[in-house]
């Protein structure tokens, strides 16, 4: 990253907006080159201490809260959420989902989609949920697919099939993102053991902290523990520095993979840094866009203005909203304009909304 900065031949400073795993990269480069940091935003933070230790139970702190929001939002908008057709009560929807999920352990469902057989078992449905939870834009799709599985309607089930890794075949590829991200992290972490039974207490902590993702993310520990080598350039320093410009951390207590506590723990070591609490669901501030958050990040990059401590920005768009874009934009239509760019607030929100639909679906917390 610093070689790129040097190659640009500008002022030698890094300007960076990192998401999720990108927050580990950002925290690491900031710790290594604090005097060369310009504006740095770390959005949807992984706890860098836990990342390198390899025992990141903290990552699932808010997973169940995030997924509960799916059921609450669905029940509140039955007209836009097919899953709520039978009952608009969040607890009923949650019970139906888990009954379905656990039934697939012993009796997988085979759907015929576009003439092909697609097998839905416990692991496949968990993987689809993990991908869908990244952005609230995909929640209606997940709801339609779950309704299809419950009613054995293969046409509707195709919606959840589209969220599977390797779709349309429904297989799990042994190359690409799922392979290299795991290899990168396994090479980075310090944790190693030949006694896998010693991991049981840690696995139990995962299970106890999150019903939805505790058993999905904890198996990573088995990979890290047995990885045969460490990365040659693995970072071994700490995260207690004063950067040239204070870092802006962005975190949400409704993020299924990078909880607010991780943003606060990461920020604690960077002198002068501030945590902006984004109130949206999904993963990172793009999971459920907020004009307030977007404006705060822009003010930081453009004017070096940090939000006041304890600032909370709520999302602009509701869950399972069936309103038109014009209706959603109406509250901001008369906001103050910039002298250049016309209807600036509308353009900014439109841009951040488009960006939010392009979050990579990786099926894990990084």
JOQUIVEN-V460556 format. One line per field, one symbol per residue. phi: phi as a letter, one per 40 degrees, with the letter a starting at -180 (. if undefined). burial: b if it has 24 or more other ideal C-beta (glycine too) atoms within 12 Angstrom, else e. Layout:
phi = ???
burial = ???
This chain:
phi = .cccdcccgccgbcbabbbfdcccccccccccbdcbcccbbbbgccccccdccgbccdcbdbccccccccccccccbccbbcccccacbdccccccccccdccccbadbbbcbfgbcbcbbdcccdcccdccccbcccccccccccccccbfbccccdccccccdgdccgcbcbagdccccccccccccccaacbccccdcccccccccaccbdcccccddccdcbccabcdbdcbcbbbabcdbccbcbabcbccbbcdcccccccdcbdgcbbccccccgbgcccadbcdccccccccccbgccccdgcbbcccbccfcbccdccccdcbcbcdcccbhgcccccccccccccccbcdcbgacb
burial = eeeeeeeeeeeebbbbbbbbbbbbbbbbbbbbbbebbbbbbbbbbbbbbbbbebbbbbbbbbbbbbbbbbbbbbbebbebbbbbbeeeebeebbebbbebbeebeeeebebebeeeebbbbebbbbbbbbbbbbbbbbbbbbbbbbbbbbeeebebbbbbbbbbbbbeebeeeeeeebeebbebbbbbbebbeeeeeebeebbeebeebbbbbbbbbbebbbbbbebeeeeeeebeeebebebbbbbbbbbbbbbbbbbbbbbbbbbbbbebbbbbbbbbbbbbbbbbbbbbbbbbbbbbeeeeebbeeebbbebbbbbbbeeeeeeebeebeeeeeeeeeeebbbebbbebbebbeebebbbbbb
